[in-house]
């Protein structure tokens, strides 16, 4: 089968690798244009482009696919199937309709839950215990197409978004490989999504970082691990921003003000709005490096009773 692959970030790379290792012909790879990165704004290629070049694949980085520009490239490549994994642009209808088998997408949630840009983050933020990947037949909506294949996995109580990316990327590659085999042998059984169960999630912003200590300990813990490593969860300590990189839930109860530190002797326990507590395991004070909490407290002791936020 002649396949065009479309993807941009690191999450997409495992699926591209799986296709390269298959018997199929990868006739072209689409990704977003190179972007300036870091303080020096060095023009940097996307992870998918780097991987594609390793294998000598043709790379296309159009600014837009509209006005027939995307179809012009497909006419040259003549794909039977287009595979999309976190490409980052909406595909126009003429593009979706061009390949023999249409366009399929590997989405990092169990659809119809968490349609949109940040499905992994929101699964962790909401404290879900199960997530997965869905391969869907793309249509003109955002993640609204028929479900072709689903693979599920667990989210551990301390698993972060960053960790779940590492789990879901190879799971997506496995689901994609299975789906293409089903397309080839005619065993595919598309299932329509239940619109009554659909939820949509947007892009994350830095404004989401602030911790609301009046929330439950479970919610605060989920925010810390859900926003790791970007944009990260943070609070205020003596007027300075304190990033909190990791935490665990505690059995200790506290009848204290939300955000109050109830133990700072070698560890940092904070009371939340439901009188349950979390233990902060690693922090980064404004202008400083990330540290384990015990090391941080050696150089920056915090009195018991200090209120964060």
Secondary structure, DSSP 8 states (H G I E B T S, - for coil): -EEEEEE-SGGGHHHHHHHHHSSSEEEEEE----EEETTTTEEE--HHHHHHHHTT--EE--S--TTTHHHHHHHHH--SEEEEES--S---HHHHTTSTT-EEEEESSSTTTTEES-HHHHHHHTT-SEEEEEEEE--SSSS-S-EEEEEEEE--TT--HHHHHHHHHHHHHHHHHHHHHHHHHT----B---GGG--EE----GGG-B--TTS-HHHHHHHHHHSTTTT-EEEEETTEEEEEEEEEEEEEE--S-TTBEEE-SSSEEEE-TTSEEEEEEEEEETTS--EEHHHHHHHS---TT-B--
